Amino acid sequence: QQHQQEVTYDTVLFDDGSVYTGTLKGGVPDGLGTCTWKDGNQYDGAWKAGVMSGFGTYVWTSGQRYDGEWKEGKRHGIGVKKYKDGSSFEGFWREGRKHGVGVFRPKKPPALVYPCMSQ
């Protein structure tokens, strides 16, 4: 006989100071949910057996963010990382690192403004 774990939706405060709100399976994040760590960093997306897995968005308090796929708690698959300075990398990730094809987009330069020429 196979024991099925109870699936619930709740808010949990963990020992490390992080707070998770979302689907839990057997008391562990599994499904969709949001976790905010003690340092203010936040992940909103899919979880599997207590780790980020599937599609989600991670936002750092430094101003960086990553929107994309996760596997076993690391960036893995296709995703976009936006950096604090406005630049970004769009492409593939493997085990938390840029991997294979991708495009780095530098910060956009400020628009040029030309004063009106008086006659």
JOURQUI-V967821 format. One record per residue. RES is the residue in one letter. SS is DSSP state (A for helix, B for strand, O for the rest). PSI is psi in whole degrees, 0 to 359 (none if undefined). Layout:
res=[RES	RES]
ss=[SS	SS]
psi=[PSI	PSI]
This chain:
res=[Q	Q	H	Q	Q	E	V	T	Y	D	T	V	L	F	D	D	G	S	V	Y	T	G	T	L	K	G	G	V	P	D	G	L	G	T	C	T	W	K	D	G	N	Q	Y	D	G	A	W	K	A	G	V	M	S	G	F	G	T	Y	V	W	T	S	G	Q	R	Y	D	G	E	W	K	E	G	K	R	H	G	I	G	V	K	K	Y	K	D	G	S	S	F	E	G	F	W	R	E	G	R	K	H	G	V	G	V	F	R	P	K	K	P	P	A	L	V	Y	P	C	M	S	Q]
ss=[O	O	O	O	O	O	B	B	B	B	B	B	B	O	O	O	O	O	B	B	B	B	B	B	B	O	O	B	B	B	B	B	B	B	B	B	O	O	O	O	O	B	B	B	B	B	B	B	O	O	B	B	B	B	B	B	B	B	B	O	O	O	O	O	B	B	B	B	B	B	B	O	O	B	B	B	B	B	B	B	B	B	O	O	O	O	O	B	B	B	B	B	B	B	O	O	B	B	B	B	B	B	B	B	B	O	O	O	O	O	O	O	O	O	O	O	O	O	O]
psi=[130	132	125	134	143	134	126	169	122	174	130	135	119	163	330	2	356	152	127	133	122	201	134	143	114	29	5	138	124	113	218	138	171	131	132	122	165	326	358	347	150	140	134	116	210	145	150	120	39	0	156	123	123	210	139	172	128	127	123	150	343	349	356	158	154	127	118	202	148	149	125	42	5	154	126	116	213	141	170	125	125	130	163	324	0	351	167	159	124	122	208	147	148	122	43	358	153	139	125	220	136	165	125	127	115	164	138	133	155	147	140	134	123	127	151	138	124	147	none]
